[in-house]
Amino acid sequence: MTSPTAPASAASPLGRSTTPDPRQAVTYYRDVKASSDGAGSVAAPAARRANPAQVLEAIRSVVQGEASLHAPEFAGNERAYVLDTIDSGWVSSVGSYVDRFESLVAEICGVGSAVAAVNGTAALHIALLLGGVRPGDEVLTPSLTFIATANAVTYCGATPHFVDASEETLGVDPVALDAHLREVGHRGPNGLVNRRTGRPIRALLPMHTFGHPADVDALVDVCERHGLVLVEDAAESIGSTYKGKPMGGFGRIGAVSFNGNKTVTTGGGGAVVTNDPDLGRRAKHLTTQAKVPHRWEYVHDEIGFNYRLPNINAALGCAQLEQLDRFVEEKRRLANRYLDAFDGLDGVRAFREPSFARSNYWLNAMVLDEPDVTLRDEILEITNDAGLMTRPVWRLMHRLPMYAEHPRMELPVAESLEARLINMPSSAVLGR
């Protein structure tokens, strides 16, 4: 493994850049003596460590009693719509609620087409295939993400190529990514090639972490500069906007999720979203086993997938989407309460949406000032013991055994955030 302090010219068998770790600069500047009016020097004050008991009290000031991390709320037409599908007998992958659900998703995401799928991972798999990802390709994807992002790439026979995160957004850092691609990429007649592995780098797959939009305009610029397809993993960000535009429609194609723990749920579900009508038609074809429409014949013209969302799940989703605006407002109100509660605490803060975004705050997060796994776990223990479900961020993808040898750039920010992020109870009802 290449040292994070290796010179920029050092080679890496994993295709990683060797950009110096910015945390070393932080440590260095803390240790440097600064002159004071010519009367000698003074050391910069050491960072103060967060107090787990104070963190617990901050959460308790916002959340009354015990609370799960994120629970669904069924306060609208859910029961009526689900019973309607049962009474009609149309509970499988065909029915009026599927059509309505797809129309609602397309409207909310600001796209021309939405195709419902059984889950967000399935939707992402189809999105990558239709985005042009093929076996042998590499796909740039964050190491700081849920495993479905990397797995969907692998389902295509492609290789995840892990990239670093931004402190501001928790998503892909466009500046660091551009620098990495200038170092490891070679633009040939057939597109960008990783000069260290020899494989084509086909696409960028950014994910909007905890519902907070990544800096999409900057990522689009990177894709245009290097000839990459942008496939948007908007699984967590329905209801969020970037510069006033809803998430999901920035790339050639994208995917959203409606898992049981998302802002709105179908129990389990997802959708492929795109502004390209041809890709929308292809997505519907592939998710229905590539069956050629006919009144009675069973003819399939290519290998497809049994990925269509059942009508009974779509019915639940329709009722949920009718309440999306209220859910987002309640979650934003909850986020503001956390921001107030953590204001002034030593060594920790509540994460605030990027300045260019309006986030759904799917999951609220606290961020420790310094990487400290021991402190992180102390906070996790004291809060969970108190009946407040908190969780660390996902284990970074490049630390998992099946992805440990995959290409990656240096990941100083992602590795720092892994030891600093803790999610807090985030159900919409807590924001009332």
C-alpha positions in Angstrom: 0.0 0.0 0.0 1.3 3.4 -0.9 2.0 5.7 2.0 -0.2 8.8 2.1 3.1 10.8 2.4 4.6 9.3 -0.7 5.7 11.8 -3.4 3.2 12.5 -6.2 5.3 10.6 -8.7 5.1 7.3 -6.7 3.4 4.5 -8.5 0.7 2.4 -6.9 -0.4 -1.1 -7.9 -4.0 -0.2 -6.9 -4.2 2.9 -9.1 -4.3 5.3 -6.2 -3.0 8.8 -6.3 -0.5 9.8 -3.7 -1.8 13.2 -2.7 -0.5 14.1 0.7 -3.0 13.6 3.5 -4.5 17.0 4.5 -4.9 15.9 8.0 -1.1 15.9 8.3 -1.1 19.6 7.4 -3.7 20.2 10.1 -1.5 18.4 12.7 1.5 20.3 11.5 -0.1 23.7 11.8 -1.3 22.8 15.3 2.3 22.1 16.3 3.9 25.1 14.7 5.0 27.9 17.0 3.6 31.2 16.1 5.4 34.4 17.0 3.5 36.8 19.3 4.4 40.5 19.0 8.1 39.5 18.8 8.1 38.4 22.4 8.6 34.7 21.8 6.2 32.1 20.6 3.0 30.4 21.7 1.6 27.1 20.8 -1.9 26.9 19.1 -4.5 25.6 21.6 -5.2 21.9 21.4 -8.6 20.8 20.2 -11.1 20.1 23.0 -12.5 16.6 23.1 -16.3 16.1 23.0 -18.0 15.0 26.2 -20.2 12.0 25.6 -22.6 12.9 28.5 -23.0 16.4 27.0 -23.7 14.9 23.6 -26.4 12.7 25.2 -28.0 15.6 26.8 -28.0 17.6 23.6 -29.9 14.8 21.8 -32.3 14.4 24.8 -33.1 18.1 24.5 -34.4 17.4 21.0 -35.8 13.9 21.3 -38.2 13.0 24.1 -38.0 9.3 25.2 -36.6 6.5 23.2 -36.2 6.8 19.5 -35.2 4.6 16.5 -32.8 5.9 13.8 -35.5 6.4 11.2 -39.0 5.0 11.4 -41.7 5.3 8.6 -44.8 7.2 9.3 -48.2 6.1 7.9 -50.6 9.0 8.4 -52.2 9.4 5.0 -54.0 7.2 2.5 -51.7 4.2 2.9 -54.3 1.8 4.4 -56.9 2.8 1.9 -54.7 2.4 -1.2 -53.2 -0.9 -0.1 -56.7 -2.3 0.7 -57.8 -1.1 -2.8 -55.1 -3.3 -4.4 -56.2 -6.3 -2.3 -59.8 -5.8 -3.1 -59.1 -5.4 -6.8 -56.8 -8.4 -7.0 -54.1 -6.3 -8.7 -51.3 -6.8 -6.2 -48.4 -7.8 -8.5 -46.3 -5.9 -11.0 -49.2 -4.5 -13.1 -51.8 -2.1 -11.9 -52.9 1.5 -11.8 -50.8 2.4 -8.7 -47.5 1.5 -10.4 -48.4 3.9 -13.2 -49.4 6.6 -10.8 -46.3 6.0 -8.6 -44.0 6.4 -11.6 -45.7 9.6 -12.6 -45.3 11.0 -9.1 -41.6 10.1 -8.9 -40.9 11.6 -12.3 -42.6 14.8 -11.2 -40.8 15.0 -7.9 -37.4 14.3 -9.5 -38.0 16.7 -12.3 -37.4 14.1 -15.0 -39.3 12.8 -18.0 -39.4 9.1 -17.1 -39.4 7.1 -13.9 -39.5 3.3 -13.9 -40.4 1.6 -10.6 -38.2 -1.2 -9.4 -38.2 -3.7 -6.5 -35.5 -1.8 -4.6 -32.9 1.0 -5.1 -30.1 -1.4 -5.7 -31.9 -3.0 -8.6 -32.7 0.5 -10.0 -29.1 1.4 -9.7 -28.0 -1.8 -11.5 -30.3 -1.0 -14.4 -29.2 2.7 -14.4 -25.5 1.7 -14.7 -26.2 -0.8 -17.5 -28.2 1.8 -19.5 -25.5 4.4 -18.7 -23.1 2.2 -20.8 -21.2 0.4 -18.1 -19.9 -2.9 -19.3 -17.7 -5.8 -18.0 -14.1 -4.7 -17.7 -14.9 -1.1 -17.1 -14.1 1.0 -14.0 -16.7 3.2 -12.3 -15.7 6.0 -10.0 -17.7 5.8 -6.8 -17.3 7.0 -3.3 -15.7 4.8 -0.6 -18.0 6.7 1.9 -21.3 5.1 0.8 -23.7 2.3 1.5 -22.5 -1.0 0.0 -25.3 -1.0 -2.6 -23.5 1.6 -4.6 -20.4 -0.5 -5.1 -22.3 -3.8 -5.4 -24.4 -2.4 -8.3 -21.2 -1.7 -10.2 -20.0 -5.2 -9.5 -23.3 -6.7 -10.8 -22.4 -5.1 -14.2 -19.1 -7.0 -14.3 -17.3 -3.7 -13.7 -14.8 -2.6 -11.0 -15.5 0.1 -8.4 -12.8 2.7 -8.3 -13.0 4.5 -5.0 -12.8 8.2 -4.6 -12.6 10.7 -1.7 -15.3 12.7 0.0 -15.8 16.4 0.7 -16.1 17.8 4.2 -18.7 20.3 3.0 -21.1 17.8 1.3 -20.0 14.3 2.5 -20.3 13.4 -1.2 -17.6 13.1 -3.9 -15.0 15.9 -3.8 -14.8 17.2 -7.4 -11.5 19.0 -6.9 -9.7 16.0 -5.5 -11.3 13.8 -8.1 -10.2 16.0 -11.0 -6.6 16.0 -9.7 -6.7 12.2 -9.3 -8.0 11.7 -12.9 -5.3 14.0 -14.3 -2.7 11.8 -12.5 -4.0 8.3 -13.3 -6.2 8.8 -16.4 -5.2 8.8 -20.1 -7.7 10.1 -22.6 -7.5 7.9 -25.7 -9.7 7.4 -28.8 -12.1 5.2 -26.9 -12.3 7.4 -23.8 -10.6 7.6 -20.4 -8.3 4.7 -19.5 -6.7 4.1 -16.1 -3.0 4.0 -17.1 -2.2 1.9 -14.0 -4.7 -0.9 -14.6 -5.3 -0.5 -18.4 -9.1 -0.6 -17.9 -11.5 2.0 -19.3 -12.9 4.4 -16.7 -16.5 4.6 -17.9 -18.6 6.5 -15.4 -18.9 8.5 -12.3 -21.4 7.4 -9.7 -21.8 10.0 -7.0 -24.1 9.4 -4.0 -25.9 12.2 -2.0 -24.9 11.2 1.5 -27.7 11.3 4.1 -29.8 13.3 1.6 -27.2 16.1 1.3 -26.6 17.0 -2.4 -23.1 16.7 -3.7 -21.7 19.6 -5.7 -23.3 18.4 -8.9 -22.3 21.3 -11.2 -18.6 20.7 -10.4 -19.0 16.9 -10.9 -20.7 17.5 -14.2 -17.7 19.6 -15.2 -15.3 16.8 -14.2 -17.3 14.3 -16.3 -17.3 16.6 -19.3 -13.6 17.3 -19.0 -12.7 13.6 -18.8 -15.4 12.1 -21.0 -17.3 10.3 -18.3 -21.0 9.3 -18.0 -22.7 10.7 -14.9 -25.0 8.1 -13.2 -26.6 9.6 -10.2 -27.2 7.6 -7.0 -30.0 9.7 -5.5 -31.1 6.8 -3.3 -31.2 8.9 -0.1 -32.0 12.3 -1.5 -35.6 12.4 -2.7 -37.0 15.8 -1.7 -33.6 17.4 -1.7 -32.6 20.1 -4.2 -29.4 21.5 -5.6 -29.6 25.2 -6.5 -33.4 24.8 -6.7 -33.4 21.7 -8.9 -34.5 18.3 -7.5 -32.1 15.4 -7.2 -32.1 12.5 -9.6 -32.1 14.3 -13.0 -28.6 15.7 -13.2 -26.9 12.7 -14.9 -27.8 10.8 -18.0 -29.7 8.4 -15.8 -30.1 7.9 -12.0 -31.8 5.9 -9.3 -33.8 6.6 -6.1 -34.7 4.3 -3.2 -37.9 3.7 -1.2 -36.6 1.3 1.4 -38.4 1.0 4.7 -35.9 3.5 6.3 -36.0 6.2 3.7 -37.8 9.5 3.8 -40.7 7.9 2.0 -41.1 4.2 1.6 -42.9 1.5 -0.5 -41.7 -1.1 2.1 -39.0 -2.0 -0.4 -38.6 -0.3 -3.7 -36.7 2.0 -6.0 -37.0 3.8 -9.4 -34.8 4.5 -12.4 -35.1 8.1 -13.4 -34.0 9.8 -16.6 -34.8 12.6 -19.0 -34.0 10.3 -22.0 -37.3 8.7 -23.2 -35.4 6.0 -25.0 -33.6 5.0 -21.8 -36.9 5.1 -19.9 -38.4 2.7 -22.4 -35.3 0.4 -22.2 -35.5 0.5 -18.4 -39.1 -0.6 -18.4 -38.2 -3.4 -20.8 -35.2 -4.7 -18.9 -37.0 -4.6 -15.5 -39.9 -6.8 -16.9 -37.7 -9.7 -18.0 -37.3 -8.1 -21.5 -40.7 -9.5 -22.4 -42.1 -8.4 -25.8 -45.6 -7.0 -25.3 -48.2 -9.4 -26.6 -51.7 -10.4 -25.5 -50.8 -14.0 -24.8 -47.3 -14.9 -26.1 -44.3 -15.3 -23.9 -41.4 -13.9 -26.0 -38.3 -12.3 -24.6 -35.8 -10.7 -26.9 -32.8 -10.3 -24.5 -31.7 -11.2 -21.0 -33.8 -9.1 -18.6 -34.5 -8.9 -14.9 -37.4 -9.5 -12.6 -37.1 -6.1 -11.1 -40.6 -4.6 -11.4 -42.2 -3.1 -8.3 -45.5 -4.8 -7.2 -48.7 -2.7 -7.4 -49.4 -3.2 -3.7 -46.0 -1.6 -2.9 -46.6 1.2 -5.3 -50.0 1.9 -3.6 -48.1 2.4 -0.3 -45.6 4.6 -2.2 -48.3 6.8 -3.7 -49.7 7.6 -0.3 -46.3 8.3 1.0 -45.3 10.6 -1.8 -48.5 12.7 -1.2 -46.9 13.6 2.2 -43.3 14.1 1.0 -43.4 17.9 1.4 -44.6 17.6 5.0 -42.0 14.9 5.8 -39.2 17.1 4.5 -40.4 20.1 6.4 -40.6 18.1 9.7 -37.1 16.6 9.1 -35.7 20.1 8.4 -37.2 21.4 11.6 -35.6 18.5 13.5 -32.3 19.3 11.9 -32.5 22.9 13.0 -33.2 21.7 16.6 -30.1 19.5 16.5 -28.0 22.5 15.1 -29.2 24.6 18.1 -28.7 21.8 20.6 -25.1 21.2 19.5 -24.2 24.8 19.2 -21.4 25.6 21.7 -20.5 22.0 22.5 -16.8 21.3 22.5 -15.3 19.0 20.0 -18.5 18.2 18.0 -21.1 19.8 15.8 -24.3 18.9 14.0 -23.8 18.6 10.2 -25.4 21.5 8.3 -26.5 21.2 4.6 -24.2 22.7 2.0 -24.8 26.3 1.1 -26.1 25.5 -2.4 -28.5 22.9 -1.3 -31.9 22.4 0.4 -31.5 18.9 2.0 -34.2 16.5 3.1 -31.9 15.6 6.1 -32.7 12.0 5.6 -30.3 11.2 8.4 -29.0 13.8 10.8 -25.4 13.5 11.8 -23.0 14.8 14.3 -19.4 15.3 13.3 -16.5 15.1 15.8 -13.8 17.7 15.3 -11.1 15.1 15.2 -10.9 11.4 14.2 -11.4 9.4 17.4 -12.9 6.0 17.1 -12.7 5.4 20.8 -14.7 8.6 21.5 -17.1 7.8 18.7 -17.8 4.4 20.2 -18.2 5.9 23.7 -20.9 8.2 22.3 -22.6 5.3 20.5 -22.6 3.3 23.7 -24.0 5.9 26.0 -26.7 7.0 23.5 -27.9 3.5 22.6 -27.9 2.5 26.3 -30.3 5.5 26.8 -32.7 4.2 24.2 -31.6 6.6 21.5 -30.6 4.7 18.4 -27.4 6.2 16.9 -25.1 4.6 14.3 -21.7 5.1 12.9 -21.3 5.8 9.2 -20.9 2.8 7.0 -17.6 1.0 7.0 -15.7 2.4 4.0 -15.9 0.3 0.9 -12.1 -0.1 0.5 -11.9 -1.5 4.0 -14.3 -4.4 3.1 -12.5 -7.7 2.2 -14.1 -8.0 -1.3 -13.1 -4.4 -2.3 -9.8 -4.1 -0.5 -7.7 -4.5 -3.6 -9.8 -2.4 -5.9 -8.3 0.8 -7.4 -8.6 3.9 -5.3 -7.2 7.4 -4.8 -5.9 8.4 -1.4 -8.9 8.8 0.8 -7.9 11.1 3.7 -11.2 12.9 4.1 -13.3 9.7 3.9 -11.1 7.9 6.4 -11.3 10.9 8.7 -15.1 11.1 8.5 -15.4 7.4 9.1 -14.0 8.0 12.6 -16.0 11.2 13.2 -19.6 10.7 11.9 -22.5 9.5 14.0 -26.1 9.4 12.8 -28.8 10.5 15.2 -32.6 9.7 15.4 -34.1 11.3 12.3 -37.7 10.2 11.9 -39.9 12.9 10.5 -42.3 12.7 13.4 -39.5 13.9 15.7 -39.6 17.3 14.0 -43.2 18.1 14.8 
